[in-house]
């Protein structure tokens, strides 16, 4: 994979307006990747990005369960879940117009068994400014991280997860992956009804390094909802100031 990235550089493949490299991940899902995009480059080099997140979610899923990927980006986790669990139902939430186009393409490449929604989730229903990073799509979000010149700003439709379920628009999930660049708590605050459902088995979430402390608001919210958090060990050679966690429902005695 490293050779493919180097070759792409020599040939001028990728980057703005360039051609993409089609690959199959270690889990069998297929994607068209830009070797000059941060997340894509890790998949090209190592076969996946944040595989610990995917495997934690996969391990918690029932065979015919519902998986929500909140902050889906190009669909790496949602599409791979649909591939590995053909009986599952997967919903991918992605508010960035640029990444949503790529998400739709990823779904098409993999037989189309994922429902893609151009929505972000939070604790309110609104139309909000959304910041799209030009150098690393993993930094897209409701808040800009770093120099404003690195971002363009668009408007994104934002919904509450509980509202989508209560209105009958979506079935409640068994497993939820949340990676929304600092807005994770707001997503959880908008899905307290879902968290109270016994069929909701696990939340796989990105959070600060101190998320396991008793005072951390994410840990407090999930503990009160009947979940127990643990840290996931990073597997790929990623550099990040946040960690990944899984919160699993505590079995009643």
N, C-alpha and C positions, 0 to 999 in steps of 0.2 A: 504493500500500500504506500509506503514512503516513496518508492520509486515512481508510483503513479503521480504523486504530488509533484515531485521534481520534474517529471516529464511534462506535466501540465504547465509548469512555469516556463520551461524551455519553449513550448509550443504556443504559449499565449492563451491557453485554455482557461476558462473561468474568469472571475472578476466581473466587472460591470459590462454587461452585454456579451460576455464570452460564452463559449459552449460549456456544458456541464459534463461530468463524468458519471456514468451509470454504474452502480456497484450493487452487490448483494451483501447485506450485513451478515454477521455471524449467526443471526437468528433466521436467516432466509428471506427477510423482507428486502425490497429493492428501492433504490432512491437515485435521483439525479442530483449530484453534489457539486458544489463550487469549492475547489481546493483553496480558495482565498477567503472563504468564510470560516469563522472560528469553529463552530460546531461541526460543519461539514468536514473540515480538515482533520478533526479528531476521528471522525467515522472512517475517513479514507485511510488514515494511518493505523488505527487500532481496531477497526471492525464495528465499533459502536461508540456512543457517547453516553456516559452515566449508565452503564449496564447494571450497576448496583440498584439503581432506581427501577429499571425495567424488571429485573429479576425479583425484586421485592414485591412489586405490583403483580407480576405473573404468579408468584407463589401464593398470594392471597386470594386470587380470583377463583370463583367456582367455574366449572366447565362452561356453563351457559349464562354466565353472569354479565353484568353491565359495568363497563369501565369508562370513566370520564378522564380525559386528558386536558387539564386546565393550563393553558399556556403551551399549546401543542407545537408551536413553531412549524417545522416542515412535516410533522407527524411521525417522528421517529418511534415514539413509544406507542402511540395509538395504532399505527399501521402494523408494527411488529406484534402487538397484542392480538390483533385480528388474524395475523398470519399464524401465530403459535397456538391460538385457541380459536379454531374456525367456528365454534358454536357461540362465541361471545358476541356481545353487542358493544360497540365502541363509539364514543362521541368525542370529537376533538374540537376544543374551543380555541380560536385564534383570531384576535382582533386586528392584527397588523395586516393591511391589505396586501403588502408585498409578500409576506410569509403565507398568507391564505392562498394565494395563487399557487405557490409551491406545494402547500399542503394538499390542495385539490389534485395536483399532478402526482403526488406520492400515492394518494388513494387510487387514482386511475391506474398507476403502474402495478398496483397490488390487488387488482380485482374489485376495487370499489366497496369493500365491506366496512367502511367507517363513515359515520355521519359527521360532516364538518359544519361548524357554525361560526360565522364571522362575529363572534361575541367575546367579550371579556366578562369575567365574573368578579363581583365585589359585594359590598354590603348595601348597595343601592341600585336602583334602576335609573340610568342616566346616559347622556351623551357627553363623553369627557375627552379632553386632549390626551392623545396617545403618542408617545415618543418612539420613533423608529431609528435605531442606531445604524449608521452606515457601514460600520466596520465589524460589528458582532451582533447578529440578530438575537443572541441570547441575552442581550442587554435591553431589548425592547420592553417598554412598560409604561405605566401611568406616571412614573417618575423617571426623569433623566439622570443617569449616573455618569458623572464626569463632565467634560466640556460640552456645552450646548451646541457648539459647532459640529459635533459628531452626529447630531440628530436632525431629523426632519420631524415635524409634528403634524398629525392628522387627527381626525375625530373618530372615536371608537364607541360602539354601542356596548353598554355595560348592563348586566342583569344580575339579579340575585338567584342563586341556585335553587333555593326553596320555592321561589315564585315559579320557576320553570316546571318543577315537579307538581306543585299544588294546582297549577293551571292545566295539568295533564299534557304538557308539551313534551316532556321527557320522563322516562322511568327513572326512579331513584337508583343511584349507582351502588354497586357492591364495593368497588375500589375506586379511589380518586387519586390522581397524581396532580400536584399543584406546584407550579414553578412560574411565578409571576413577578420576579424581581422586586421583592420587598413589599408586595401587596397581599401576601399570603394570609395574614391575620384577617384582613377585610373579607377575603373570599370565605374563610371559615365562619366569620360572623354572619355571612349571608346564607349559610347552609346549616344552621343549628337544628332545624327540623330534620334534615337528612341525617345528621350525625346521631340523632335520637332513634333512628330506625335500626332495629336489630340486624337487618340485612346489610347495612353498611359495615363492612368488615375491617377496612384499612384505609388510611390516608398516607400517601407517600408525598413528602413535602420538603421543599428547600427552606432553610431558616438559618438564623445566625448561629454562630458557634456555641452560644450559651443557651440554646433552645431547651436543653434538658434541665435547666435550673428551675426550681420550684416557683420562682418569681416571674418566669418568662410568660407573657400573655398567651402565646400559642400553646405552651405546655399546660397552662391553667385551663384554657378552654377545652382542650382535648381530654385532659384528665377528668374534668367535670362531666364530659360527655361519655365517659366510660372507656377511654382508650389509654394505652400505655405506649410511650414513645421510646425509641431506641435509635442510636446513630447508625447509619450505613457507611461501610468502609468504601472509599473511592477506589475504583479499579483502573480507570484510564488515567493517563498522565495529564490531568487537567489542573490548572492553577486557579484557585477560587478562594474567596474570603468568606464563603458560606459553606454549610454542610447540608447533606441530605439525611432525612430521617424517615422512619416508618412509624406510624401510630396504629397499633392493632387493638381491636376490641378485646377487652378483658372478659374472659369467660365467666359467667355467673356460676357460683357453686351451688 
